[in-house]
Amino acid sequence: MKSLFFACVTGALFGALSPALAQHEGHDRSTSGQSMMNVMDANMKSMMAMKPTGDADHDFAAMMKMHHQGAVDMVDAYTPQAKNGEMKTMAGRMSAMNKKEIGEFTAFLGKHKPQNFSAQFGQSAMQMMHKGGSHSMSGNPDRDFAAMMIQHHQMGVDMANAFLKEAKTEKMRSMAQKIVKDQTKDITELKALQAKLKS
């Protein structure tokens, strides 16, 4: 039986991205944000294709592993186009952190045998996670990366906060708390850099 945690999260994440992806469809494929948008789209499709176990800790680890890989792939798509040194440095730092945590999620999934837990979030969890706005491609790779990564990080924060309400293992609880702290900090820094790029 699919856990409500998985159903709520994947539905909300795909719904949150849909406006941006739909808005993007009319843009020329040569825009600087095309490769990053392709990565986001592929990442969401992979997450939607995941088969949940009903164990919230296992499903959170599997989903967040994919979500982190999406961030790494976005950095890889952005870096060759980067013009702003600060943004490029921050992107590299985020990629390194995500790769490290992907390793931790992989190790957890290799050792943790799924249990028959079932999330009980309901509509309140869906509403909490159903955030993220749309944005147009500016043609500036630094601004486009910042906008998309802010949205991507916010989804990660929302997933982690939702998961913390039903976390069973200390390892995943600790990782979720770290994700909330680190990615909230990143969002603040990205917004500050984004503002500087617009000035």
C-alpha positions in Angstrom: 0.0 0.0 0.0 1.4 3.4 -0.9 2.1 5.6 2.0 0.2 8.9 2.2 3.6 10.5 2.8 4.8 9.4 -0.6 1.6 10.3 -2.3 1.4 13.7 -0.7 5.0 14.6 -1.4 5.2 13.5 -5.0 1.8 15.0 -5.9 2.7 18.3 -4.2 6.2 18.4 -5.7 5.0 17.7 -9.3 2.2 20.2 -8.8 4.5 22.9 -7.5 6.8 22.4 -10.5 4.1 22.2 -13.1 3.5 26.0 -13.5 7.2 26.6 -14.1 7.5 23.8 -16.5 4.4 24.8 -18.4 5.5 28.4 -18.6 8.8 27.2 -19.9 7.4 25.2 -22.8 6.8 28.3 -24.9 10.4 29.5 -24.6 13.1 29.0 -27.2 15.2 25.9 -26.5 18.3 28.0 -26.8 17.7 29.9 -23.6 20.3 29.6 -20.9 17.8 27.9 -18.5 16.8 25.1 -20.9 19.3 22.5 -19.7 18.4 23.3 -16.1 14.7 23.0 -16.7 15.3 19.7 -18.5 17.1 18.5 -15.4 14.2 19.6 -13.1 11.7 17.9 -15.3 13.6 14.7 -15.5 14.2 14.7 -11.7 10.5 15.1 -11.0 9.6 12.3 -13.4 12.1 10.0 -11.7 10.6 10.8 -8.3 7.1 10.2 -9.5 8.1 6.8 -10.9 9.4 5.6 -7.6 7.5 2.8 -6.0 7.0 3.5 -2.3 7.4 0.9 0.4 5.0 2.3 3.0 8.0 2.9 5.3 8.3 6.7 5.6 12.0 6.6 6.6 12.8 4.4 3.6 10.7 6.4 1.2 12.0 9.7 2.5 15.6 8.5 2.0 14.9 7.2 -1.5 13.1 10.4 -2.5 15.6 12.7 -1.0 18.4 10.8 -2.7 16.8 11.5 -6.0 16.0 15.1 -5.1 19.7 15.7 -4.2 20.8 14.1 -7.4 18.6 16.6 -9.2 20.4 19.4 -7.5 23.8 17.9 -8.5 22.6 17.6 -12.1 21.4 21.2 -12.1 24.8 22.4 -10.9 26.4 20.4 -13.6 24.1 22.0 -16.2 24.6 25.5 -14.8 28.4 25.5 -14.3 29.5 25.7 -17.9 27.3 28.7 -18.4 28.1 30.5 -15.1 29.2 34.1 -15.2 29.0 35.1 -11.6 31.9 33.9 -9.4 29.9 33.9 -6.2 27.0 32.0 -7.6 29.4 29.4 -9.2 31.2 28.9 -5.9 28.0 28.5 -4.0 26.8 26.0 -6.6 29.9 24.0 -6.2 29.5 23.9 -2.4 25.9 22.8 -2.7 26.9 20.0 -5.1 29.6 18.7 -2.8 27.2 18.7 0.1 24.5 16.9 -1.9 26.9 14.3 -3.1 28.0 13.6 0.5 24.4 13.2 1.6 23.5 11.0 -1.3 26.2 8.7 0.0 24.5 8.7 3.4 21.1 8.0 2.0 22.6 5.2 -0.1 24.2 3.6 3.0 20.9 3.9 4.9 18.9 2.3 2.2 21.4 -0.5 2.0 21.0 -1.3 5.7 17.4 -0.3 6.5 14.8 -3.0 5.9 11.5 -1.3 5.2 8.8 -1.7 7.8 5.1 -1.5 7.3 4.7 2.1 8.5 2.1 4.3 6.9 2.1 8.1 7.0 -0.9 9.9 8.3 -0.4 13.4 6.9 -3.6 13.9 5.0 -4.6 17.2 3.4 -2.7 19.4 5.8 0.6 17.9 4.7 -0.4 18.4 1.0 -1.2 22.0 1.6 2.1 22.6 3.5 4.2 21.1 0.7 2.2 22.5 -2.2 4.4 25.5 -2.6 6.8 26.9 -5.2 5.9 29.4 -7.8 6.6 29.8 -11.5 9.2 31.9 -13.0 10.2 33.0 -16.5 13.6 32.3 -18.0 15.6 35.5 -17.9 18.3 34.5 -20.3 20.8 35.1 -17.5 22.2 31.7 -16.4 23.1 33.0 -12.9 19.6 34.4 -12.2 17.9 31.4 -13.7 20.0 29.0 -11.6 19.2 31.0 -8.5 15.5 31.0 -9.2 15.3 27.3 -9.9 17.5 26.3 -7.0 15.5 28.4 -4.6 12.4 26.5 -5.7 14.2 23.2 -5.6 15.6 23.8 -2.1 12.2 24.9 -0.8 10.7 21.6 -1.9 13.5 19.8 0.0 12.8 21.8 3.1 9.1 21.1 2.8 9.7 17.4 2.3 12.0 17.3 5.4 9.6 19.2 7.6 6.7 16.9 6.5 8.7 13.8 7.2 9.9 14.9 10.6 6.3 14.5 11.9 6.5 10.8 11.4 10.2 10.0 11.4 11.0 6.6 13.0 14.8 6.4 12.8 17.3 8.7 14.4 19.5 8.8 11.3 16.7 10.0 9.0 15.4 12.4 11.6 18.9 13.9 12.0 19.3 14.2 8.2 15.9 15.8 7.8 16.8 18.4 10.4 20.1 19.1 8.8 18.4 19.5 5.4 16.0 22.0 6.8 18.8 24.0 8.4 21.3 23.9 5.5 18.8 24.4 2.7 17.0 27.3 4.5 20.4 28.9 4.8 21.2 28.3 1.1 17.8 29.8 0.2 18.7 33.0 2.1 22.1 33.2 0.4 20.6 32.5 -3.0 18.0 35.2 -2.6 20.7 37.7 -1.6 22.8 36.9 -4.6 19.7 37.0 -6.8 19.0 40.5 -5.6 22.5 41.6 -6.3 22.3 40.3 -9.9 19.1 42.2 -10.5 20.5 45.5 -9.2 
